[in-house]
């Protein structure tokens, strides 16, 4: 299993009218693949935020491997 850092990101407009990327939440999960990490993180994000669908609070998901190379 590998460890992944999964970020839930949303685009918002600031007071100056410029678009900004806001992180709605970050999770670290252990999974066998990036796809499995994404699905597990979606489930945990929804549980933590009391949501039925993660996309109610985020526009996209960014996944990266958190393991350090040997």
PQR file with spaces between the fields and no chain letter, atoms N, CA, C, O and H, PARSE charges and radii, in Angstrom:
ATOM       1  N    UNK     1       0.840   -1.184    0.000 -0.4000 1.5000
ATOM       2  CA   UNK     1       0.000    0.000    0.000 -0.0000 2.0000
ATOM       3  C    UNK     1       0.881    1.242    0.000  0.5500 1.7000
ATOM       4  O    UNK     1       1.964    1.271    0.585 -0.5500 1.4000
ATOM       5  N    UNK     2       0.390    2.232   -0.658 -0.4000 1.5000
ATOM       6  CA   UNK     2       1.069    3.526   -0.702 -0.0000 2.0000
ATOM       7  C    UNK     2       0.222    4.555    0.034  0.5500 1.7000
ATOM       8  O    UNK     2      -0.982    4.382    0.225 -0.5500 1.4000
ATOM       9  H    UNK     2      -0.490    2.209   -1.133  0.4000 1.0000
ATOM      10  N    UNK     3       0.873    5.604    0.429 -0.4000 1.5000
ATOM      11  CA   UNK     3       0.170    6.709    1.092 -0.0000 2.0000
ATOM      12  C    UNK     3       0.014    7.836    0.081  0.5500 1.7000
ATOM      13  O    UNK     3       0.947    8.176   -0.646 -0.5500 1.4000
ATOM      14  H    UNK     3       1.851    5.744    0.274  0.4000 1.0000
ATOM      15  N    UNK     4      -1.188    8.409    0.051 -0.4000 1.5000
ATOM      16  CA   UNK     4      -1.514    9.491   -0.865 -0.0000 2.0000
ATOM      17  C    UNK     4      -2.044   10.691   -0.094  0.5500 1.7000
ATOM      18  O    UNK     4      -2.706   10.540    0.932 -0.5500 1.4000
ATOM      19  H    UNK     4      -1.946    8.133    0.642  0.4000 1.0000
ATOM      20  N    UNK     5      -1.748   11.872   -0.595 -0.4000 1.5000
ATOM      21  CA   UNK     5      -2.313   13.108   -0.082 -0.0000 2.0000
ATOM      22  C    UNK     5      -3.361   13.553   -1.101  0.5500 1.7000
ATOM      23  O    UNK     5      -3.059   13.746   -2.279 -0.5500 1.4000
ATOM      24  H    UNK     5      -1.210   11.994   -1.428  0.4000 1.0000
ATOM      25  N    UNK     6      -4.588   13.710   -0.629 -0.4000 1.5000
ATOM      26  CA   UNK     6      -5.704   14.054   -1.507 -0.0000 2.0000
ATOM      27  C    UNK     6      -6.246   15.416   -1.067  0.5500 1.7000
ATOM      28  O    UNK     6      -6.617   15.611    0.090 -0.5500 1.4000
ATOM      29  H    UNK     6      -4.833   13.554    0.327  0.4000 1.0000
ATOM      30  N    UNK     7      -6.283   16.353   -2.021 -0.4000 1.5000
ATOM      31  CA   UNK     7      -6.780   17.700   -1.739 -0.0000 2.0000
ATOM      32  C    UNK     7      -8.056   17.950   -2.531  0.5500 1.7000
ATOM      33  O    UNK     7      -8.151   17.594   -3.705 -0.5500 1.4000
ATOM      34  H    UNK     7      -5.982   16.195   -2.961  0.4000 1.0000
ATOM      35  N    UNK     8      -9.023   18.560   -1.880 -0.4000 1.5000
ATOM      36  CA   UNK     8     -10.292   18.936   -2.505 -0.0000 2.0000
ATOM      37  C    UNK     8     -10.244   20.436   -2.746  0.5500 1.7000
ATOM      38  O    UNK     8     -10.135   21.219   -1.802 -0.5500 1.4000
ATOM      39  H    UNK     8      -8.946   18.848   -0.926  0.4000 1.0000
ATOM      40  N    UNK     9     -10.325   20.839   -4.019 -0.4000 1.5000
ATOM      41  CA   UNK     9     -10.106   22.223   -4.414 -0.0000 2.0000
ATOM      42  C    UNK     9     -11.353   22.844   -5.026  0.5500 1.7000
ATOM      43  O    UNK     9     -12.125   22.177   -5.715 -0.5500 1.4000
ATOM      44  H    UNK     9     -10.413   20.203   -4.785  0.4000 1.0000
ATOM      45  N    UNK    10     -11.534   24.130   -4.763 -0.4000 1.5000
ATOM      46  CA   UNK    10     -12.675   24.868   -5.307 -0.0000 2.0000
ATOM      47  C    UNK    10     -12.184   26.204   -5.839  0.5500 1.7000
ATOM      48  O    UNK    10     -11.331   26.849   -5.229 -0.5500 1.4000
ATOM      49  H    UNK    10     -10.907   24.672   -4.204  0.4000 1.0000
ATOM      50  N    UNK    11     -12.725   26.616   -6.981 -0.4000 1.5000
ATOM      51  CA   UNK    11     -12.429   27.924   -7.543 -0.0000 2.0000
ATOM      52  C    UNK    11     -13.470   28.925   -7.047  0.5500 1.7000
ATOM      53  O    UNK    11     -14.673   28.676   -7.132 -0.5500 1.4000
ATOM      54  H    UNK    11     -13.417   26.092   -7.476  0.4000 1.0000
ATOM      55  N    UNK    12     -13.000   30.051   -6.530 -0.4000 1.5000
ATOM      56  CA   UNK    12     -13.896   31.100   -6.033 -0.0000 2.0000
ATOM      57  C    UNK    12     -13.426   32.444   -6.570  0.5500 1.7000
ATOM      58  O    UNK    12     -12.264   32.606   -6.941 -0.5500 1.4000
ATOM      59  H    UNK    12     -12.023   30.253   -6.461  0.4000 1.0000
ATOM      60  N    UNK    13     -14.343   33.405   -6.608 -0.4000 1.5000
ATOM      61  CA   UNK    13     -13.987   34.760   -6.998 -0.0000 2.0000
ATOM      62  C    UNK    13     -13.723   35.585   -5.748  0.5500 1.7000
ATOM      63  O    UNK    13     -14.524   35.597   -4.814 -0.5500 1.4000
ATOM      64  H    UNK    13     -15.287   33.273   -6.307  0.4000 1.0000
ATOM      65  N    UNK    14     -12.599   36.266   -5.746 -0.4000 1.5000
ATOM      66  CA   UNK    14     -12.254   37.127   -4.625 -0.0000 2.0000
ATOM      67  C    UNK    14     -12.914   38.485   -4.755  0.5500 1.7000
ATOM      68  O    UNK    14     -13.592   38.763   -5.744 -0.5500 1.4000
ATOM      69  H    UNK    14     -11.948   36.256   -6.505  0.4000 1.0000
ATOM      70  N    UNK    15     -12.715   39.328   -3.759 -0.4000 1.5000
ATOM      71  CA   UNK    15     -13.294   40.673   -3.757 -0.0000 2.0000
ATOM      72  C    UNK    15     -12.787   41.501   -4.931  0.5500 1.7000
ATOM      73  O    UNK    15     -13.476   42.407   -5.399 -0.5500 1.4000
ATOM      74  H    UNK    15     -12.164   39.102   -2.955  0.4000 1.0000
ATOM      75  N    UNK    16     -11.603   41.194   -5.401 -0.4000 1.5000
ATOM      76  CA   UNK    16     -11.020   41.941   -6.514 -0.0000 2.0000
ATOM      77  C    UNK    16     -11.491   41.409   -7.874  0.5500 1.7000
ATOM      78  O    UNK    16     -11.047   41.899   -8.913 -0.5500 1.4000
ATOM      79  H    UNK    16     -11.043   40.457   -5.020  0.4000 1.0000
ATOM      80  N    UNK    17     -12.374   40.421   -7.878 -0.4000 1.5000
ATOM      81  CA   UNK    17     -12.898   39.859   -9.107 -0.0000 2.0000
ATOM      82  C    UNK    17     -12.011   38.816   -9.751  0.5500 1.7000
ATOM      83  O    UNK    17     -12.321   38.325  -10.836 -0.5500 1.4000
ATOM      84  H    UNK    17     -12.734   40.022   -7.034  0.4000 1.0000
ATOM      85  N    UNK    18     -10.926   38.474   -9.108 -0.4000 1.5000
ATOM      86  CA   UNK    18     -10.009   37.470   -9.642 -0.0000 2.0000
ATOM      87  C    UNK    18     -10.333   36.096   -9.069  0.5500 1.7000
ATOM      88  O    UNK    18     -10.748   35.951   -7.919 -0.5500 1.4000
ATOM      89  H    UNK    18     -10.674   38.873   -8.227  0.4000 1.0000
ATOM      90  N    UNK    19     -10.130   35.114   -9.906 -0.4000 1.5000
ATOM      91  CA   UNK    19     -10.386   33.734   -9.479 -0.0000 2.0000
ATOM      92  C    UNK    19      -9.247   33.247   -8.599  0.5500 1.7000
ATOM      93  O    UNK    19      -8.077   33.512   -8.874 -0.5500 1.4000
ATOM      94  H    UNK    19      -9.793   35.232  -10.840  0.4000 1.0000
ATOM      95  N    UNK    20      -9.598   32.537   -7.546 -0.4000 1.5000
ATOM      96  CA   UNK    20      -8.609   31.966   -6.634 -0.0000 2.0000
ATOM      97  C    UNK    20      -8.960   30.506   -6.366  0.5500 1.7000
ATOM      98  O    UNK    20     -10.129   30.119   -6.369 -0.5500 1.4000
ATOM      99  H    UNK    20     -10.549   32.321   -7.322  0.4000 1.0000
ATOM     100  N    UNK    21      -7.937   29.719   -6.138 -0.4000 1.5000
ATOM     101  CA   UNK    21      -8.128   28.311   -5.811 -0.0000 2.0000
ATOM     102  C    UNK    21      -8.079   28.157   -4.291  0.5500 1.7000
ATOM     103  O    UNK    21      -7.119   28.581   -3.649 -0.5500 1.4000
ATOM     104  H    UNK    21      -6.988   30.034   -6.135  0.4000 1.0000
ATOM     105  N    UNK    22      -9.123   27.545   -3.719 -0.4000 1.5000
ATOM     106  CA   UNK    22      -9.210   27.372   -2.275 -0.0000 2.0000
ATOM     107  C    UNK    22      -9.252   25.882   -1.968  0.5500 1.7000
ATOM     108  O    UNK    22     -10.010   25.132   -2.582 -0.5500 1.4000
ATOM     109  H    UNK    22      -9.904   27.201   -4.240  0.4000 1.0000
ATOM     110  N    UNK    23      -8.433   25.464   -1.015 -0.4000 1.5000
ATOM     111  CA   UNK    23      -8.432   24.070   -0.589 -0.0000 2.0000
ATOM     112  C    UNK    23      -9.542   23.883    0.440  0.5500 1.7000
ATOM     113  O    UNK    23      -9.528   24.512    1.498 -0.5500 1.4000
ATOM     114  H    UNK    23      -7.818   26.074   -0.516  0.4000 1.0000
ATOM     115  N    UNK    24     -10.495   23.025    0.129 -0.4000 1.5000
ATOM     116  CA   UNK    24     -11.625   22.764    1.018 -0.0000 2.0000
ATOM     117  C    UNK    24     -11.305   21.674    2.043  0.5500 1.7000
ATOM     118  O    UNK    24     -12.012   21.537    3.042 -0.5500 1.4000
ATOM     119  H    UNK    24     -10.506   22.513   -0.730  0.4000 1.0000
ATOM     120  N    UNK    25     -10.261   20.909    1.805 -0.4000 1.5000
ATOM     121  CA   UNK    25      -9.874   19.865    2.743 -0.0000 2.0000
ATOM     122  C    UNK    25      -8.738   19.035    2.190  0.5500 1.7000
ATOM     123  O    UNK    25      -8.580   18.904    0.977 -0.5500 1.4000
ATOM     124  H    UNK    25      -9.687   21.020    0.994  0.4000 1.0000
ATOM     125  N    UNK    26      -7.947   18.474    3.092 -0.4000 1.5000
ATOM     126  CA   UNK    26      -6.828   17.613    2.735 -0.0000 2.0000
ATOM     127  C    UNK    26      -6.903   16.350    3.575  0.5500 1.7000
ATOM     128  O    UNK    26      -7.124   16.403    4.785 -0.5500 1.4000
ATOM     129  H    UNK    26      -8.076   18.581    4.078  0.4000 1.0000
ATOM     130  N    UNK    27      -6.717   15.222    2.918 -0.4000 1.5000
ATOM     131  CA   UNK    27      -6.720   13.931    3.611 -0.0000 2.0000
ATOM     132  C    UNK    27      -5.498   13.131    3.204  0.5500 1.7000
ATOM     133  O    UNK    27      -5.038   13.222    2.066 -0.5500 1.4000
ATOM     134  H    UNK    27      -6.537   15.179    1.936  0.4000 1.0000
ATOM     135  N    UNK    28      -4.973   12.350    4.133 -0.4000 1.5000
ATOM     136  CA   UNK    28      -3.941   11.368    3.809 -0.0000 2.0000
ATOM     137  C    UNK    28      -4.590   10.006    3.923  0.5500 1.7000
ATOM     138  O    UNK    28      -5.199    9.680    4.942 -0.5500 1.4000
ATOM     139  H    UNK    28      -5.346   12.276    5.058  0.4000 1.0000
ATOM     140  N    UNK    29      -4.456    9.203    2.863 -0.4000 1.5000
ATOM     141  CA   UNK    29      -5.062    7.872    2.848 -0.0000 2.0000
ATOM     142  C    UNK    29      -4.054    6.853    2.366  0.5500 1.7000
ATOM     143  O    UNK    29      -3.159    7.165    1.581 -0.5500 1.4000
ATOM     144  H    UNK    29      -3.961    9.468    2.036  0.4000 1.0000
ATOM     145  N    UNK    30      -4.211    5.634    2.845 -0.4000 1.5000
ATOM     146  CA   UNK    30      -3.421    4.503    2.371 -0.0000 2.0000
ATOM     147  C    UNK    30      -4.279    3.721    1.389  0.5500 1.7000
ATOM     148  O    UNK    30      -5.408    3.340    1.699 -0.5500 1.4000
ATOM     149  H    UNK    30      -4.939    5.381    3.482  0.4000 1.0000
ATOM     150  N    UNK    31      -3.730    3.484    0.198 -0.4000 1.5000
ATOM     151  CA   UNK    31      -4.482    2.772   -0.830 -0.0000 2.0000
ATOM     152  C    UNK    31      -3.511    2.074   -1.774  0.5500 1.7000
ATOM     153  O    UNK    31      -2.321    2.386   -1.809 -0.5500 1.4000
ATOM     154  H    UNK    31      -2.813    3.793   -0.053  0.4000 1.0000
ATOM     155  N    UNK    32      -4.044    1.121   -2.538 -0.4000 1.5000
ATOM     156  CA   UNK    32      -3.198    0.356   -3.458 -0.0000 2.0000
ATOM     157  C    UNK    32      -2.957    1.094   -4.771  0.5500 1.7000
ATOM     158  O    UNK    32      -2.029    0.755   -5.505 -0.5500 1.4000
ATOM     159  H    UNK    32      -5.011    0.867   -2.509  0.4000 1.0000
ATOM     160  N    UNK    33      -3.788    2.111   -5.081 -0.4000 1.5000
ATOM     161  CA   UNK    33      -3.610    2.873   -6.314 -0.0000 2.0000
ATOM     162  C    UNK    33      -4.144    4.293   -6.126  0.5500 1.7000
ATOM     163  O    UNK    33      -4.822    4.597   -5.145 -0.5500 1.4000
ATOM     164  H    UNK    33      -4.542    2.387   -4.485  0.4000 1.0000
ATOM     165  N    UNK    34      -3.821    5.145   -7.087 -0.4000 1.5000
ATOM     166  CA   UNK    34      -4.305    6.519   -7.037 -0.0000 2.0000
ATOM     167  C    UNK    34      -5.827    6.564   -7.145  0.5500 1.7000
ATOM     168  O    UNK    34      -6.476    7.377   -6.487 -0.5500 1.4000
ATOM     169  H    UNK    34      -3.270    4.897   -7.884  0.4000 1.0000
ATOM     170  N    UNK    35      -6.391    5.697   -7.968 -0.4000 1.5000
ATOM     171  CA   UNK    35      -7.845    5.634   -8.117 -0.0000 2.0000
ATOM     172  C    UNK    35      -8.532    5.213   -6.834  0.5500 1.7000
ATOM     173  O    UNK    35      -9.556    5.780   -6.453 -0.5500 1.4000
ATOM     174  H    UNK    35      -5.864    5.036   -8.503  0.4000 1.0000
ATOM     175  N    UNK    36      -7.959    4.204   -6.161 -0.4000 1.5000
ATOM     176  CA   UNK    36      -8.521    3.765   -4.879 -0.0000 2.0000
ATOM     177  C    UNK    36      -8.398    4.866   -3.826  0.5500 1.7000
ATOM     178  O    UNK    36      -9.298    5.055   -3.008 -0.5500 1.4000
ATOM     179  H    UNK    36      -7.127    3.744   -6.470  0.4000 1.0000
ATOM     180  N    UNK    37      -7.285    5.586   -3.853 -0.4000 1.5000
ATOM     181  CA   UNK    37      -7.088    6.690   -2.910 -0.0000 2.0000
ATOM     182  C    UNK    37      -8.140    7.771   -3.135  0.5500 1.7000
ATOM     183  O    UNK    37      -8.671    8.333   -2.177 -0.5500 1.4000
ATOM     184  H    UNK    37      -6.554    5.433   -4.518  0.4000 1.0000
ATOM     185  N    UNK    38      -8.438    8.059   -4.387 -0.4000 1.5000
ATOM     186  CA   UNK    38      -9.448    9.068   -4.715 -0.0000 2.0000
ATOM     187  C    UNK    38     -10.808    8.673   -4.170  0.5500 1.7000
ATOM     188  O    UNK    38     -11.487    9.484   -3.540 -0.5500 1.4000
ATOM     189  H    UNK    38      -8.007    7.603   -5.165  0.4000 1.0000
ATOM     190  N    UNK    39     -11.207    7.436   -4.406 -0.4000 1.5000
ATOM     191  CA   UNK    39     -12.520    6.977   -3.959 -0.0000 2.0000
ATOM     192  C    UNK    39     -12.622    6.945   -2.436  0.5500 1.7000
ATOM     193  O    UNK    39     -13.647    7.331   -1.875 -0.5500 1.4000
ATOM     194  H    UNK    39     -10.656    6.778   -4.918  0.4000 1.0000
ATOM     195  N    UNK    40     -11.570    6.489   -1.768 -0.4000 1.5000
ATOM     196  CA   UNK    40     -11.561    6.451   -0.308 -0.0000 2.0000
ATOM     197  C    UNK    40     -11.623    7.869    0.266  0.5500 1.7000
ATOM     198  O    UNK    40     -12.341    8.123    1.233 -0.5500 1.4000
ATOM     199  H    UNK    40     -10.737    6.175   -2.224  0.4000 1.0000
ATOM     200  N    UNK    41     -10.872    8.779   -0.332 -0.4000 1.5000
ATOM     201  CA   UNK    41     -10.870   10.164    0.143 -0.0000 2.0000
ATOM     202  C    UNK    41     -12.233   10.817   -0.069  0.5500 1.7000
ATOM     203  O    UNK    41     -12.694   11.568    0.791 -0.5500 1.4000
ATOM     204  H    UNK    41     -10.288    8.573   -1.117  0.4000 1.0000
ATOM     205  N    UNK    42     -12.884   10.542   -1.198 -0.4000 1.5000
ATOM     206  CA   UNK    42     -14.230   11.074   -1.437 -0.0000 2.0000
ATOM     207  C    UNK    42     -15.177   10.646   -0.325  0.5500 1.7000
ATOM     208  O    UNK    42     -15.944   11.451    0.203 -0.5500 1.4000
ATOM     209  H    UNK    42     -12.510    9.932   -1.896  0.4000 1.0000
ATOM     210  N    UNK    43     -15.108    9.362    0.021 -0.4000 1.5000
ATOM     211  CA   UNK    43     -15.982    8.820    1.061 -0.0000 2.0000
ATOM     212  C    UNK    43     -15.704    9.497    2.404  0.5500 1.7000
ATOM     213  O    UNK    43     -16.635    9.904    3.099 -0.5500 1.4000
ATOM     214  H    UNK    43     -14.485    8.709   -0.408  0.4000 1.0000
ATOM     215  N    UNK    44     -14.427    9.618    2.770 -0.4000 1.5000
ATOM     216  CA   UNK    44     -14.070   10.231    4.050 -0.0000 2.0000
ATOM     217  C    UNK    44     -14.415   11.722    4.087  0.5500 1.7000
ATOM     218  O    UNK    44     -14.845   12.237    5.119 -0.5500 1.4000
ATOM     219  H    UNK    44     -13.670    9.288    2.205  0.4000 1.0000
ATOM     220  N    UNK    45     -14.227   12.407    2.969 -0.4000 1.5000
ATOM     221  CA   UNK    45     -14.560   13.832    2.884 -0.0000 2.0000
ATOM     222  C    UNK    45     -16.053   14.034    3.090  0.5500 1.7000
ATOM     223  O    UNK    45     -16.469   14.931    3.823 -0.5500 1.4000
ATOM     224  H    UNK    45     -13.878   11.989    2.131  0.4000 1.0000
ATOM     225  N    UNK    46     -16.853   13.201    2.445 -0.4000 1.5000
ATOM     226  CA   UNK    46     -18.315   13.311    2.589 -0.0000 2.0000
ATOM     227  C    UNK    46     -18.748   13.037    4.026  0.5500 1.7000
ATOM     228  O    UNK    46     -19.628   13.722    4.547 -0.5500 1.4000
ATOM     229  H    UNK    46     -16.515   12.472    1.849  0.4000 1.0000
ATOM     230  N    UNK    47     -18.146   12.053    4.664 -0.4000 1.5000
ATOM     231  CA   UNK    47     -18.483   11.748    6.062 -0.0000 2.0000
ATOM     232  C    UNK    47     -18.117   12.918    6.973  0.5500 1.7000
ATOM     233  O    UNK    47     -18.897   13.295    7.848 -0.5500 1.4000
ATOM     234  H    UNK    47     -17.431   11.497    4.241  0.4000 1.0000
ATOM     235  N    UNK    48     -16.941   13.487    6.768 -0.4000 1.5000
ATOM     236  CA   UNK    48     -16.478   14.582    7.626 -0.0000 2.0000
ATOM     237  C    UNK    48     -17.304   15.854    7.426  0.5500 1.7000
ATOM     238  O    UNK    48     -17.511   16.614    8.372 -0.5500 1.4000
ATOM     239  H    UNK    48     -16.308   13.181    6.058  0.4000 1.0000
ATOM     240  N    UNK    49     -17.775   16.086    6.203 -0.4000 1.5000
ATOM     241  CA   UNK    49     -18.526   17.299    5.892 -0.0000 2.0000
ATOM     242  C    UNK    49     -20.038   17.087    5.929  0.5500 1.7000
ATOM     243  O    UNK    49     -20.799   18.022    5.683 -0.5500 1.4000
ATOM     244  H    UNK    49     -17.607   15.468    5.435  0.4000 1.0000
ATOM     245  N    UNK    50     -20.473   15.878    6.231 -0.4000 1.5000
ATOM     246  CA   UNK    50     -21.902   15.516    6.242 -0.0000 2.0000
ATOM     247  C    UNK    50     -22.546   15.822    4.884  0.5500 1.7000
ATOM     248  O    UNK    50     -23.581   16.484    4.798 -0.5500 1.4000
ATOM     249  H    UNK    50     -19.854   15.119    6.431  0.4000 1.0000
ATOM     250  N    UNK    51     -21.900   15.319    3.834 -0.4000 1.5000
ATOM     251  CA   UNK    51     -22.362   15.534    2.466 -0.0000 2.0000
ATOM     252  C    UNK    51     -22.724   14.202    1.812  0.5500 1.7000
ATOM     253  O    UNK    51     -22.238   13.144    2.209 -0.5500 1.4000
ATOM     254  H    UNK    51     -21.059   14.781    3.904  0.4000 1.0000
ATOM     255  N    UNK    52     -23.593   14.281    0.797 -0.4000 1.5000
ATOM     256  CA   UNK    52     -23.871   13.093   -0.001 -0.0000 2.0000
ATOM     257  C    UNK    52     -22.945   13.017   -1.203  0.5500 1.7000
ATOM     258  O    UNK    52     -22.703   11.933   -1.732 -0.5500 1.4000
ATOM     259  H    UNK    52     -23.988   15.141    0.474  0.4000 1.0000
ATOM     260  N    UNK    53     -22.422   14.168   -1.641 -0.4000 1.5000
ATOM     261  CA   UNK    53     -21.554   14.216   -2.810 -0.0000 2.0000
ATOM     262  C    UNK    53     -20.452   15.247   -2.576  0.5500 1.7000
ATOM     263  O    UNK    53     -20.735   16.399   -2.250 -0.5500 1.4000
ATOM     264  H    UNK    53     -22.619   15.049   -1.210  0.4000 1.0000
ATOM     265  N    UNK    54     -19.209   14.837   -2.738 -0.4000 1.5000
ATOM     266  CA   UNK    54     -18.061   15.706   -2.482 -0.0000 2.0000
ATOM     267  C    UNK    54     -18.085   16.958   -3.354  0.5500 1.7000
ATOM     268  O    UNK    54     -17.567   17.999   -2.952 -0.5500 1.4000
ATOM     269  H    UNK    54     -18.979   13.900   -3.003  0.4000 1.0000
ATOM     270  N    UNK    55     -18.688   16.868   -4.557 -0.4000 1.5000
ATOM     271  CA   UNK    55     -18.653   17.996   -5.491 -0.0000 2.0000
ATOM     272  C    UNK    55     -19.543   19.163   -5.054  0.5500 1.7000
ATOM     273  O    UNK    55     -19.554   20.207   -5.707 -0.5500 1.4000
ATOM     274  H    UNK    55     -19.110   16.022   -4.884  0.4000 1.0000
ATOM     275  N    UNK    56     -20.275   19.000   -3.973 -0.4000 1.5000
ATOM     276  CA   UNK    56     -21.041   20.117   -3.427 -0.0000 2.0000
ATOM     277  C    UNK    56     -20.121   21.160   -2.787  0.5500 1.7000
ATOM     278  O    UNK    56     -20.485   22.331   -2.679 -0.5500 1.4000
ATOM     279  H    UNK    56     -20.266   18.152   -3.442  0.4000 1.0000
ATOM     280  N    UNK    57     -18.921   20.727   -2.362 -0.4000 1.5000
ATOM     281  CA   UNK    57     -17.975   21.638   -1.701 -0.0000 2.0000
ATOM     282  C    UNK    57     -16.678   21.821   -2.467  0.5500 1.7000
ATOM     283  O    UNK    57     -15.860   22.658   -2.084 -0.5500 1.4000
ATOM     284  H    UNK    57     -18.625   19.776   -2.450  0.4000 1.0000
ATOM     285  N    UNK    58     -16.461   21.062   -3.539 -0.4000 1.5000
ATOM     286  CA   UNK    58     -15.201   21.162   -4.277 -0.0000 2.0000
ATOM     287  C    UNK    58     -15.452   20.983   -5.768  0.5500 1.7000
ATOM     288  O    UNK    58     -16.403   20.319   -6.178 -0.5500 1.4000
ATOM     289  H    UNK    58     -17.125   20.382   -3.850  0.4000 1.0000
ATOM     290  N    UNK    59     -14.582   21.589   -6.570 -0.4000 1.5000
ATOM     291  CA   UNK    59     -14.679   21.471   -8.023 -0.0000 2.0000
ATOM     292  C    UNK    59     -13.842   20.318   -8.566  0.5500 1.7000
ATOM     293  O    UNK    59     -14.184   19.716   -9.583 -0.5500 1.4000
ATOM     294  H    UNK    59     -13.809   22.129   -6.237  0.4000 1.0000
ATOM     295  N    UNK    60     -12.761   20.022   -7.887 -0.4000 1.5000
ATOM     296  CA   UNK    60     -11.859   18.976   -8.371 -0.0000 2.0000
ATOM     297  C    UNK    60     -11.038   18.399   -7.225  0.5500 1.7000
ATOM     298  O    UNK    60     -11.005   18.929   -6.114 -0.5500 1.4000
ATOM     299  H    UNK    60     -12.484   20.511   -7.061  0.4000 1.0000
ATOM     300  N    UNK    61     -10.383   17.299   -7.540 -0.4000 1.5000
ATOM     301  CA   UNK    61      -9.559   16.576   -6.564 -0.0000 2.0000
ATOM     302  C    UNK    61      -8.150   16.468   -7.119  0.5500 1.7000
ATOM     303  O    UNK    61      -7.954   16.152   -8.293 -0.5500 1.4000
ATOM     304  H    UNK    61     -10.410   16.868   -8.442  0.4000 1.0000
ATOM     305  N    UNK    62      -7.176   16.732   -6.268 -0.4000 1.5000
ATOM     306  CA   UNK    62      -5.769   16.582   -6.648 -0.0000 2.0000
ATOM     307  C    UNK    62      -5.163   15.497   -5.760  0.5500 1.7000
ATOM     308  O    UNK    62      -5.219   15.584   -4.534 -0.5500 1.4000
ATOM     309  H    UNK    62      -7.335   16.989   -5.315  0.4000 1.0000
ATOM     310  N    UNK    63      -4.585   14.477   -6.391 -0.4000 1.5000
ATOM     311  CA   UNK    63      -3.997   13.362   -5.657 -0.0000 2.0000
ATOM     312  C    UNK    63      -2.505   13.308   -5.958  0.5500 1.7000
ATOM     313  O    UNK    63      -2.087   13.419   -7.110 -0.5500 1.4000
ATOM     314  H    UNK    63      -4.540   14.407   -7.387  0.4000 1.0000
ATOM     315  N    UNK    64      -1.710   13.136   -4.910 -0.4000 1.5000
ATOM     316  CA   UNK    64      -0.268   12.937   -5.124 -0.0000 2.0000
ATOM     317  C    UNK    64       0.238   11.888   -4.151  0.5500 1.7000
ATOM     318  O    UNK    64      -0.298   11.718   -3.056 -0.5500 1.4000
ATOM     319  H    UNK    64      -2.049   13.046   -3.974  0.4000 1.0000
ATOM     320  N    UNK    65       1.256   11.207   -4.565 -0.4000 1.5000
ATOM     321  CA   UNK    65       1.863   10.164   -3.748 -0.0000 2.0000
ATOM     322  C    UNK    65       2.649   10.820   -2.618  0.5500 1.7000
ATOM     323  O    UNK    65       3.451   11.723   -2.858 -0.5500 1.4000
ATOM     324  H    UNK    65       1.691   11.345   -5.454  0.4000 1.0000
ATOM     325  N    UNK    66       2.422   10.373   -1.397 -0.4000 1.5000
ATOM     326  CA   UNK    66       3.095   10.964   -0.238 -0.0000 2.0000
ATOM     327  C    UNK    66       4.322   10.165    0.183  0.5500 1.7000
ATOM     328  O    UNK    66       5.071   10.594    1.060 -0.5500 1.4000
ATOM     329  H    UNK    66       1.771    9.639   -1.202  0.4000 1.0000
ATOM     330  N    UNK    67       4.532    9.006   -0.435 -0.4000 1.5000
ATOM     331  CA   UNK    67       5.682    8.176   -0.072 -0.0000 2.0000
ATOM     332  C    UNK    67       6.967    8.803   -0.566  0.5500 1.7000
ATOM     333  O    UNK    67       7.022    9.377   -1.654 -0.5500 1.4000
ATOM     334  H    UNK    67       3.924    8.657   -1.147  0.4000 1.0000
ATOM     335  N    UNK    68       7.979    8.686    0.238 -0.4000 1.5000
ATOM     336  CA   UNK    68       9.294    9.178   -0.158 -0.0000 2.0000
ATOM     337  C    UNK    68      10.044    8.059   -0.862  0.5500 1.7000
ATOM     338  O    UNK    68       9.992    6.914   -0.414 -0.5500 1.4000
ATOM     339  H    UNK    68       7.934    8.220    1.121  0.4000 1.0000
ATOM     340  N    UNK    69      10.738    8.358   -1.950 -0.4000 1.5000
ATOM     341  CA   UNK    69      11.475    7.311   -2.651 -0.0000 2.0000
ATOM     342  C    UNK    69      12.603    6.771   -1.784  0.5500 1.7000
ATOM     343  O    UNK    69      13.174    7.497   -0.970 -0.5500 1.4000
ATOM     344  H    UNK    69      10.780    9.288   -2.314  0.4000 1.0000
ATOM     345  N    UNK    70      12.915    5.512   -1.960 -0.4000 1.5000
ATOM     346  CA   UNK    70      13.977    4.870   -1.168 -0.0000 2.0000
ATOM     347  C    UNK    70      15.339    5.254   -1.678  0.5500 1.7000
ATOM     348  O    UNK    70      16.350    4.810   -1.134 -0.5500 1.4000
ATOM     349  H    UNK    70      12.450    4.922   -2.621  0.4000 1.0000
